Amino acid sequence: MDLRTELAKNVAAWSARTGTPHGVVHTKLRTVCGGPAVAQANEEQLQTRLRKLQDWFIGRK
């Protein structure tokens, strides 16, 4: 649950920074990282998405 909350906060921050809707950010993360929706994602999948978001924040693709 903590990872889901952390992911949601980071997605919200990215959404605000880029003007991209929250749901679109989640969809892009699923496309890039794979896996199911957040509610069904396991710990490893959530951590992978968080790392990808961190990459985006620092300018890595």
PyMOL Python script that loads the backbone (N, CA, C, O; Angstrom):
from pymol import cmd

cmd.read_pdbstr("""\
ATOM      1  N   MET A   1       0.824  -1.200   0.000  1.00  0.00           N
ATOM      2  CA  MET A   1       0.000   0.000   0.000  1.00  0.00           C
ATOM      3  C   MET A   1       0.870   1.267   0.000  1.00  0.00           C
ATOM      4  O   MET A   1       0.545   2.249  -0.668  1.00  0.00           O
ATOM      5  N   ASP A   2       1.958   1.234   0.742  1.00  0.00           N
ATOM      6  CA  ASP A   2       2.845   2.405   0.792  1.00  0.00           C
ATOM      7  C   ASP A   2       3.431   2.724  -0.579  1.00  0.00           C
ATOM      8  O   ASP A   2       3.555   3.893  -0.945  1.00  0.00           O
ATOM      9  N   LEU A   3       3.788   1.697  -1.333  1.00  0.00           N
ATOM     10  CA  LEU A   3       4.330   1.922  -2.674  1.00  0.00           C
ATOM     11  C   LEU A   3       3.276   2.519  -3.601  1.00  0.00           C
ATOM     12  O   LEU A   3       3.586   3.380  -4.424  1.00  0.00           O
ATOM     13  N   ARG A   4       2.044   2.068  -3.471  1.00  0.00           N
ATOM     14  CA  ARG A   4       0.966   2.630  -4.301  1.00  0.00           C
ATOM     15  C   ARG A   4       0.771   4.108  -3.988  1.00  0.00           C
ATOM     16  O   ARG A   4       0.580   4.922  -4.891  1.00  0.00           O
ATOM     17  N   THR A   5       0.819   4.447  -2.703  1.00  0.00           N
ATOM     18  CA  THR A   5       0.675   5.842  -2.286  1.00  0.00           C
ATOM     19  C   THR A   5       1.839   6.681  -2.806  1.00  0.00           C
ATOM     20  O   THR A   5       1.643   7.783  -3.318  1.00  0.00           O
ATOM     21  N   GLU A   6       3.047   6.150  -2.670  1.00  0.00           N
ATOM     22  CA  GLU A   6       4.222   6.861  -3.174  1.00  0.00           C
ATOM     23  C   GLU A   6       4.146   7.054  -4.680  1.00  0.00           C
ATOM     24  O   GLU A   6       4.467   8.127  -5.191  1.00  0.00           O
ATOM     25  N   LEU A   7       3.723   6.015  -5.389  1.00  0.00           N
ATOM     26  CA  LEU A   7       3.589   6.120  -6.840  1.00  0.00           C
ATOM     27  C   LEU A   7       2.550   7.180  -7.207  1.00  0.00           C
ATOM     28  O   LEU A   7       2.780   7.997  -8.099  1.00  0.00           O
ATOM     29  N   ALA A   8       1.417   7.164  -6.525  1.00  0.00           N
ATOM     30  CA  ALA A   8       0.358   8.143  -6.808  1.00  0.00           C
ATOM     31  C   ALA A   8       0.854   9.574  -6.592  1.00  0.00           C
ATOM     32  O   ALA A   8       0.538  10.466  -7.380  1.00  0.00           O
ATOM     33  N   LYS A   9       1.624   9.796  -5.533  1.00  0.00           N
ATOM     34  CA  LYS A   9       2.166  11.140  -5.262  1.00  0.00           C
ATOM     35  C   LYS A   9       3.144  11.566  -6.351  1.00  0.00           C
ATOM     36  O   LYS A   9       3.128  12.710  -6.807  1.00  0.00           O
ATOM     37  N   ASN A  10       3.988  10.635  -6.758  1.00  0.00           N
ATOM     38  CA  ASN A  10       4.957  10.952  -7.810  1.00  0.00           C
ATOM     39  C   ASN A  10       4.277  11.176  -9.156  1.00  0.00           C
ATOM     40  O   ASN A  10       4.669  12.061  -9.917  1.00  0.00           O
ATOM     41  N   VAL A  11       3.264  10.378  -9.446  1.00  0.00           N
ATOM     42  CA  VAL A  11       2.503  10.577 -10.682  1.00  0.00           C
ATOM     43  C   VAL A  11       1.812  11.942 -10.646  1.00  0.00           C
ATOM     44  O   VAL A  11       1.787  12.652 -11.651  1.00  0.00           O
ATOM     45  N   ALA A  12       1.259  12.305  -9.503  1.00  0.00           N
ATOM     46  CA  ALA A  12       0.609  13.614  -9.373  1.00  0.00           C
ATOM     47  C   ALA A  12       1.611  14.744  -9.603  1.00  0.00           C
ATOM     48  O   ALA A  12       1.291  15.738 -10.256  1.00  0.00           O
ATOM     49  N   ALA A  13       2.823  14.591  -9.069  1.00  0.00           N
ATOM     50  CA  ALA A  13       3.853  15.616  -9.254  1.00  0.00           C
ATOM     51  C   ALA A  13       4.257  15.721 -10.719  1.00  0.00           C
ATOM     52  O   ALA A  13       4.419  16.822 -11.245  1.00  0.00           O
ATOM     53  N   TRP A  14       4.422  14.570 -11.384  1.00  0.00           N
ATOM     54  CA  TRP A  14       4.788  14.581 -12.799  1.00  0.00           C
ATOM     55  C   TRP A  14       3.654  15.178 -13.627  1.00  0.00           C
ATOM     56  O   TRP A  14       3.894  15.937 -14.567  1.00  0.00           O
ATOM     57  N   SER A  15       2.447  14.839 -13.281  1.00  0.00           N
ATOM     58  CA  SER A  15       1.271  15.363 -13.970  1.00  0.00           C
ATOM     59  C   SER A  15       1.230  16.887 -13.869  1.00  0.00           C
ATOM     60  O   SER A  15       0.981  17.580 -14.855  1.00  0.00           O
ATOM     61  N   ALA A  16       1.477  17.392 -12.672  1.00  0.00           N
ATOM     62  CA  ALA A  16       1.470  18.845 -12.467  1.00  0.00           C
ATOM     63  C   ALA A  16       2.615  19.510 -13.223  1.00  0.00           C
ATOM     64  O   ALA A  16       2.446  20.586 -13.797  1.00  0.00           O
ATOM     65  N   ARG A  17       3.762  18.876 -13.223  1.00  0.00           N
ATOM     66  CA  ARG A  17       4.938  19.442 -13.893  1.00  0.00           C
ATOM     67  C   ARG A  17       4.761  19.498 -15.404  1.00  0.00           C
ATOM     68  O   ARG A  17       5.168  20.467 -16.045  1.00  0.00           O
ATOM     69  N   THR A  18       4.154  18.460 -15.972  1.00  0.00           N
ATOM     70  CA  THR A  18       4.068  18.363 -17.427  1.00  0.00           C
ATOM     71  C   THR A  18       2.715  18.773 -17.997  1.00  0.00           C
ATOM     72  O   THR A  18       2.592  19.011 -19.198  1.00  0.00           O
ATOM     73  N   GLY A  19       1.708  18.855 -17.144  1.00  0.00           N
ATOM     74  CA  GLY A  19       0.360  19.149 -17.625  1.00  0.00           C
ATOM     75  C   GLY A  19      -0.330  17.932 -18.223  1.00  0.00           C
ATOM     76  O   GLY A  19      -1.393  18.049 -18.833  1.00  0.00           O
ATOM     77  N   THR A  20       0.272  16.774 -18.049  1.00  0.00           N
ATOM     78  CA  THR A  20      -0.298  15.523 -18.548  1.00  0.00           C
ATOM     79  C   THR A  20      -1.298  14.994 -17.526  1.00  0.00           C
ATOM     80  O   THR A  20      -0.986  14.951 -16.336  1.00  0.00           O
ATOM     81  N   PRO A  21      -2.485  14.594 -17.955  1.00  0.00           N
ATOM     82  CA  PRO A  21      -3.460  14.063 -16.992  1.00  0.00           C
ATOM     83  C   PRO A  21      -2.905  12.859 -16.223  1.00  0.00           C
ATOM     84  O   PRO A  21      -2.163  12.040 -16.767  1.00  0.00           O
ATOM     85  N   HIS A  22      -3.280  12.778 -14.963  1.00  0.00           N
ATOM     86  CA  HIS A  22      -2.820  11.736 -14.042  1.00  0.00           C
ATOM     87  C   HIS A  22      -2.976  10.336 -14.650  1.00  0.00           C
ATOM     88  O   HIS A  22      -2.035   9.542 -14.629  1.00  0.00           O
ATOM     89  N   GLY A  23      -4.140  10.041 -15.181  1.00  0.00           N
ATOM     90  CA  GLY A  23      -4.401   8.726 -15.758  1.00  0.00           C
ATOM     91  C   GLY A  23      -3.521   8.423 -16.952  1.00  0.00           C
ATOM     92  O   GLY A  23      -3.138   7.274 -17.170  1.00  0.00           O
ATOM     93  N   VAL A  24      -3.199   9.440 -17.724  1.00  0.00           N
ATOM     94  CA  VAL A  24      -2.338   9.260 -18.892  1.00  0.00           C
ATOM     95  C   VAL A  24      -0.919   8.900 -18.441  1.00  0.00           C
ATOM     96  O   VAL A  24      -0.245   8.092 -19.080  1.00  0.00           O
ATOM     97  N   VAL A  25      -0.472   9.501 -17.342  1.00  0.00           N
ATOM     98  CA  VAL A  25       0.861   9.178 -16.813  1.00  0.00           C
ATOM     99  C   VAL A  25       0.902   7.714 -16.388  1.00  0.00           C
ATOM    100  O   VAL A  25       1.855   7.001 -16.701  1.00  0.00           O
ATOM    101  N   HIS A  26      -0.131   7.265 -15.672  1.00  0.00           N
ATOM    102  CA  HIS A  26      -0.188   5.854 -15.270  1.00  0.00           C
ATOM    103  C   HIS A  26      -0.182   4.930 -16.492  1.00  0.00           C
ATOM    104  O   HIS A  26       0.502   3.907 -16.500  1.00  0.00           O
ATOM    105  N   THR A  27      -0.936   5.296 -17.505  1.00  0.00           N
ATOM    106  CA  THR A  27      -0.984   4.483 -18.722  1.00  0.00           C
ATOM    107  C   THR A  27       0.375   4.434 -19.398  1.00  0.00           C
ATOM    108  O   THR A  27       0.797   3.370 -19.851  1.00  0.00           O
ATOM    109  N   LYS A  28       1.066   5.560 -19.475  1.00  0.00           N
ATOM    110  CA  LYS A  28       2.399   5.605 -20.075  1.00  0.00           C
ATOM    111  C   LYS A  28       3.374   4.726 -19.288  1.00  0.00           C
ATOM    112  O   LYS A  28       4.192   4.018 -19.876  1.00  0.00           O
ATOM    113  N   LEU A  29       3.284   4.775 -17.963  1.00  0.00           N
ATOM    114  CA  LEU A  29       4.156   3.934 -17.134  1.00  0.00           C
ATOM    115  C   LEU A  29       3.885   2.456 -17.387  1.00  0.00           C
ATOM    116  O   LEU A  29       4.820   1.659 -17.464  1.00  0.00           O
ATOM    117  N   ARG A  30       2.618   2.087 -17.515  1.00  0.00           N
ATOM    118  CA  ARG A  30       2.283   0.684 -17.809  1.00  0.00           C
ATOM    119  C   ARG A  30       2.811   0.277 -19.176  1.00  0.00           C
ATOM    120  O   ARG A  30       3.280  -0.847 -19.353  1.00  0.00           O
ATOM    121  N   THR A  31       2.738   1.173 -20.128  1.00  0.00           N
ATOM    122  CA  THR A  31       3.234   0.884 -21.472  1.00  0.00           C
ATOM    123  C   THR A  31       4.747   0.678 -21.453  1.00  0.00           C
ATOM    124  O   THR A  31       5.256  -0.272 -22.047  1.00  0.00           O
ATOM    125  N   VAL A  32       5.455   1.560 -20.778  1.00  0.00           N
ATOM    126  CA  VAL A  32       6.907   1.523 -20.748  1.00  0.00           C
ATOM    127  C   VAL A  32       7.433   0.385 -19.859  1.00  0.00           C
ATOM    128  O   VAL A  32       8.387  -0.304 -20.221  1.00  0.00           O
ATOM    129  N   CYS A  33       6.806   0.201 -18.705  1.00  0.00           N
ATOM    130  CA  CYS A  33       7.326  -0.757 -17.719  1.00  0.00           C
ATOM    131  C   CYS A  33       6.618  -2.104 -17.743  1.00  0.00           C
ATOM    132  O   CYS A  33       7.125  -3.082 -17.192  1.00  0.00           O
ATOM    133  N   GLY A  34       5.460  -2.161 -18.371  1.00  0.00           N
ATOM    134  CA  GLY A  34       4.690  -3.394 -18.381  1.00  0.00           C
ATOM    135  C   GLY A  34       3.914  -3.591 -17.086  1.00  0.00           C
ATOM    136  O   GLY A  34       3.992  -2.788 -16.156  1.00  0.00           O
ATOM    137  N   GLY A  35       3.170  -4.675 -17.059  1.00  0.00           N
ATOM    138  CA  GLY A  35       2.431  -5.021 -15.849  1.00  0.00           C
ATOM    139  C   GLY A  35       0.994  -4.549 -15.870  1.00  0.00           C
ATOM    140  O   GLY A  35       0.563  -3.828 -16.770  1.00  0.00           O
ATOM    141  N   PRO A  36       0.264  -4.976 -14.850  1.00  0.00           N
ATOM    142  CA  PRO A  36      -1.155  -4.655 -14.740  1.00  0.00           C
ATOM    143  C   PRO A  36      -1.390  -3.257 -14.162  1.00  0.00           C
ATOM    144  O   PRO A  36      -0.451  -2.509 -13.890  1.00  0.00           O
ATOM    145  N   ALA A  37      -2.649  -2.938 -13.988  1.00  0.00           N
ATOM    146  CA  ALA A  37      -3.020  -1.675 -13.332  1.00  0.00           C
ATOM    147  C   ALA A  37      -2.417  -1.629 -11.933  1.00  0.00           C
ATOM    148  O   ALA A  37      -2.067  -2.666 -11.369  1.00  0.00           O
ATOM    149  N   VAL A  38      -2.298  -0.443 -11.381  1.00  0.00           N
ATOM    150  CA  VAL A  38      -1.662  -0.254 -10.077  1.00  0.00           C
ATOM    151  C   VAL A  38      -2.273  -1.159  -9.008  1.00  0.00           C
ATOM    152  O   VAL A  38      -1.546  -1.743  -8.205  1.00  0.00           O
ATOM    153  N   ALA A  39      -3.570  -1.279  -8.990  1.00  0.00           N
ATOM    154  CA  ALA A  39      -4.233  -2.079  -7.954  1.00  0.00           C
ATOM    155  C   ALA A  39      -3.824  -3.550  -7.990  1.00  0.00           C
ATOM    156  O   ALA A  39      -3.861  -4.230  -6.964  1.00  0.00           O
ATOM    157  N   GLN A  40      -3.434  -4.039  -9.160  1.00  0.00           N
ATOM    158  CA  GLN A  40      -3.034  -5.439  -9.287  1.00  0.00           C
ATOM    159  C   GLN A  40      -1.518  -5.622  -9.360  1.00  0.00           C
ATOM    160  O   GLN A  40      -1.034  -6.753  -9.347  1.00  0.00           O
ATOM    161  N   ALA A  41      -0.778  -4.544  -9.435  1.00  0.00           N
ATOM    162  CA  ALA A  41       0.673  -4.625  -9.587  1.00  0.00           C
ATOM    163  C   ALA A  41       1.335  -5.110  -8.300  1.00  0.00           C
ATOM    164  O   ALA A  41       0.891  -4.796  -7.196  1.00  0.00           O
ATOM    165  N   ASN A  42       2.405  -5.881  -8.470  1.00  0.00           N
ATOM    166  CA  ASN A  42       3.135  -6.345  -7.297  1.00  0.00           C
ATOM    167  C   ASN A  42       4.217  -5.322  -6.922  1.00  0.00           C
ATOM    168  O   ASN A  42       4.393  -4.308  -7.596  1.00  0.00           O
ATOM    169  N   GLU A  43       4.925  -5.610  -5.847  1.00  0.00           N
ATOM    170  CA  GLU A  43       5.921  -4.674  -5.324  1.00  0.00           C
ATOM    171  C   GLU A  43       7.002  -4.348  -6.353  1.00  0.00           C
ATOM    172  O   GLU A  43       7.368  -3.185  -6.526  1.00  0.00           O
ATOM    173  N   GLU A  44       7.506  -5.366  -7.028  1.00  0.00           N
ATOM    174  CA  GLU A  44       8.557  -5.152  -8.025  1.00  0.00           C
ATOM    175  C   GLU A  44       8.069  -4.255  -9.162  1.00  0.00           C
ATOM    176  O   GLU A  44       8.803  -3.374  -9.610  1.00  0.00           O
ATOM    177  N   GLN A  45       6.854  -4.469  -9.627  1.00  0.00           N
ATOM    178  CA  GLN A  45       6.303  -3.658 -10.718  1.00  0.00           C
ATOM    179  C   GLN A  45       6.133  -2.210 -10.277  1.00  0.00           C
ATOM    180  O   GLN A  45       6.415  -1.292 -11.048  1.00  0.00           O
ATOM    181  N   LEU A  46       5.677  -1.994  -9.049  1.00  0.00           N
ATOM    182  CA  LEU A  46       5.510  -0.634  -8.540  1.00  0.00           C
ATOM    183  C   LEU A  46       6.863   0.060  -8.395  1.00  0.00           C
ATOM    184  O   LEU A  46       6.994   1.240  -8.721  1.00  0.00           O
ATOM    185  N   GLN A  47       7.866  -0.666  -7.908  1.00  0.00           N
ATOM    186  CA  GLN A  47       9.197  -0.078  -7.775  1.00  0.00           C
ATOM    187  C   GLN A  47       9.793   0.269  -9.141  1.00  0.00           C
ATOM    188  O   GLN A  47      10.468   1.288  -9.287  1.00  0.00           O
ATOM    189  N   THR A  48       9.543  -0.576 -10.134  1.00  0.00           N
ATOM    190  CA  THR A  48      10.020  -0.296 -11.488  1.00  0.00           C
ATOM    191  C   THR A  48       9.399   0.997 -12.009  1.00  0.00           C
ATOM    192  O   THR A  48      10.088   1.816 -12.618  1.00  0.00           O
ATOM    193  N   ARG A  49       8.123   1.178 -11.776  1.00  0.00           N
ATOM    194  CA  ARG A  49       7.441   2.406 -12.216  1.00  0.00           C
ATOM    195  C   ARG A  49       7.971   3.630 -11.485  1.00  0.00           C
ATOM    196  O   ARG A  49       8.145   4.691 -12.084  1.00  0.00           O
ATOM    197  N   LEU A  50       8.228   3.482 -10.189  1.00  0.00           N
ATOM    198  CA  LEU A  50       8.792   4.601  -9.432  1.00  0.00           C
ATOM    199  C   LEU A  50      10.177   4.984  -9.959  1.00  0.00           C
ATOM    200  O   LEU A  50      10.492   6.167 -10.084  1.00  0.00           O
ATOM    201  N   ARG A  51      10.994   3.986 -10.265  1.00  0.00           N
ATOM    202  CA  ARG A  51      12.321   4.271 -10.823  1.00  0.00           C
ATOM    203  C   ARG A  51      12.209   4.979 -12.170  1.00  0.00           C
ATOM    204  O   ARG A  51      12.971   5.904 -12.452  1.00  0.00           O
ATOM    205  N   LYS A  52      11.269   4.550 -12.994  1.00  0.00           N
ATOM    206  CA  LYS A  52      11.077   5.182 -14.300  1.00  0.00           C
ATOM    207  C   LYS A  52      10.660   6.641 -14.122  1.00  0.00           C
ATOM    208  O   LYS A  52      11.159   7.520 -14.825  1.00  0.00           O
ATOM    209  N   LEU A  53       9.760   6.898 -13.196  1.00  0.00           N
ATOM    210  CA  LEU A  53       9.359   8.283 -12.930  1.00  0.00           C
ATOM    211  C   LEU A  53      10.548   9.108 -12.459  1.00  0.00           C
ATOM    212  O   LEU A  53      10.706  10.256 -12.874  1.00  0.00           O
ATOM    213  N   GLN A  54      11.377   8.545 -11.608  1.00  0.00           N
ATOM    214  CA  GLN A  54      12.569   9.260 -11.148  1.00  0.00           C
ATOM    215  C   GLN A  54      13.476   9.591 -12.329  1.00  0.00           C
ATOM    216  O   GLN A  54      14.050  10.677 -12.393  1.00  0.00           O
ATOM    217  N   ASP A  55      13.601   8.651 -13.261  1.00  0.00           N
ATOM    218  CA  ASP A  55      14.381   8.919 -14.471  1.00  0.00           C
ATOM    219  C   ASP A  55      13.802  10.098 -15.242  1.00  0.00           C
ATOM    220  O   ASP A  55      14.535  10.974 -15.703  1.00  0.00           O
ATOM    221  N   TRP A  56      12.490  10.108 -15.377  1.00  0.00           N
ATOM    222  CA  TRP A  56      11.846  11.207 -16.099  1.00  0.00           C
ATOM    223  C   TRP A  56      12.113  12.553 -15.404  1.00  0.00           C
ATOM    224  O   TRP A  56      12.359  13.560 -16.066  1.00  0.00           O
ATOM    225  N   PHE A  57      12.063  12.557 -14.072  1.00  0.00           N
ATOM    226  CA  PHE A  57      12.281  13.804 -13.338  1.00  0.00           C
ATOM    227  C   PHE A  57      13.682  14.348 -13.546  1.00  0.00           C
ATOM    228  O   PHE A  57      13.876  15.563 -13.567  1.00  0.00           O
ATOM    229  N   ILE A  58      14.663  13.466 -13.700  1.00  0.00           N
ATOM    230  CA  ILE A  58      16.026  13.964 -13.873  1.00  0.00           C
ATOM    231  C   ILE A  58      16.445  14.029 -15.340  1.00  0.00           C
ATOM    232  O   ILE A  58      17.601  14.316 -15.653  1.00  0.00           O
ATOM    233  N   GLY A  59      15.499  13.759 -16.233  1.00  0.00           N
ATOM    234  CA  GLY A  59      15.767  13.941 -17.652  1.00  0.00           C
ATOM    235  C   GLY A  59      16.246  12.724 -18.393  1.00  0.00           C
ATOM    236  O   GLY A  59      16.662  12.831 -19.546  1.00  0.00           O
ATOM    237  N   ARG A  60      16.200  11.557 -17.762  1.00  0.00           N
ATOM    238  CA  ARG A  60      16.543  10.321 -18.479  1.00  0.00           C
ATOM    239  C   ARG A  60      15.303   9.752 -19.110  1.00  0.00           C
ATOM    240  O   ARG A  60      14.204   9.881 -18.571  1.00  0.00           O
ATOM    241  N   LYS A  61      15.472   9.128 -20.242  1.00  0.00           N
ATOM    242  CA  LYS A  61      14.321   8.530 -20.938  1.00  0.00           C
ATOM    243  C   LYS A  61      14.030   7.169 -20.435  1.00  0.00           C
ATOM    244  O   LYS A  61      13.096   6.522 -20.909  1.00  0.00           O
TER     245      LYS A  61
END
""", "prot")
cmd.dss("prot")
cmd.show_as("cartoon", "prot")
cmd.util.cbc("prot")
cmd.orient("prot")
